[in-house]
Amino acid sequence: MNTKDKVLVTGASGFVGSAVVLKLIEAGLSVRALVRGSGPNPNLSNLDVEIFEGDLRDRKSIDRAVEGTRYVFHVAADYRLWAPDPREIFATNVEGTRNVMEAALYAGVERVVHTSSVATLALRPGEVSDESTPMPESKAIGAYKRSKIVAERLVDAMVAERGLPAVIVNPSTPIGPRDVRPTPTGRIILEAAKGRVPAFVDTGLNLVHVDDVASGHLAALHRGKIGERYILGGENVLFSQMLKDIAGIMGRRAPWVRLPWRALVPVAYVAEAVAAATGREPFATLDGVYMARYRMFFASTKAERELSYHSRPYIEGIEDAVRWFRAARYLNFL
């Protein structure tokens, strides 16, 4: 691979996007970072990247961003479990994806890595899910999951019908440093570190270090098969264990009260009502509560076999997240 090859990364200032940018720089590639707006980008400061301002919903700006690039990593997404207007989530995740893929075809890009999500995959109660179980849009909970399913199907169709040279990766739940916003899971880690999560529900997540997800993206570029999807996950962890591990890092007592998921429904209703009035994203959402009914466990066997993908113990992601939150003064009062 020519180290002068230009690579476009959408969502480059975000949590996963910035991790991908760092891996590309380490690999010696020339990175063009698509960002929205001209504000400060702490995850990109002091990095040797070409900053390109654009909006996924503006096809002309995407055409300009893609022009002259050999590879495209479409990482950008509206990762919210609640929005005042759910159409905003669809506009970014679906129409934005369409614009990026159309621009890639028009420019003759050699390879696209599309960042989807395990949200597009159906769960198997009592079992671990994999790439062979796509979820119908009609059964998806919330605008985020539905939008990611529609976007992934769009990419699938463009691969099959128009020869789009795309590989799809499905990260599970990334955790770790540089979660500036933070993401919904990052908010849980942060609140738990502050001792503000007094109880838990019987659910579980597949947790993976964000830097391992980024390495999986590069592996997909090098070794992924066009039209295939690959879960980039880590360890399947009970939510109670995650809270216990965070408490241990912080020197706190772990929460011991277990609540049925239904007990959180009124809490989420109130939180969303307050959010609708204030415009501030709620900590608890109805979609999040309904998803907590299930243990969201996945296997990365296919990526391990075909991409030589591997992930570190999930606790390292928790430790790195807490360390970063503390250094960035999210936990400065502790």
Buried (B, 14 or more C-beta within 10 A) or exposed (E): EEEEBBBBBBBBBBBBBBBBBBBBBEBEBBBBBBBBEEEEBEBBEEBEBEBBEBBBBBBEBBBBBBBEBBBBBBBBBBBBBBBEEBEBBBBBBBBBBBBBBBBBBEBEBEBBBBBBBBBBBEBBEEEBBBBEEBBEBEEBBBBBBBBBBBBBBBBBEBBEEEEBBBBBBBBBBBBBBBBBEBBBBBBBBBEBBBBEBEEBBBBBBBBBBBBBBBBBBBBBBEBBEEBBBBBBBBBBBBBBBBBBBBBEBBEBEBBEEEBEBEEBBEBBBEBBEEBEEEEEBBBBBBBBBBBBBBBBBBBBBBBBEBBEBEBBEBBBBBBBBBBBBBEBEBBEEE
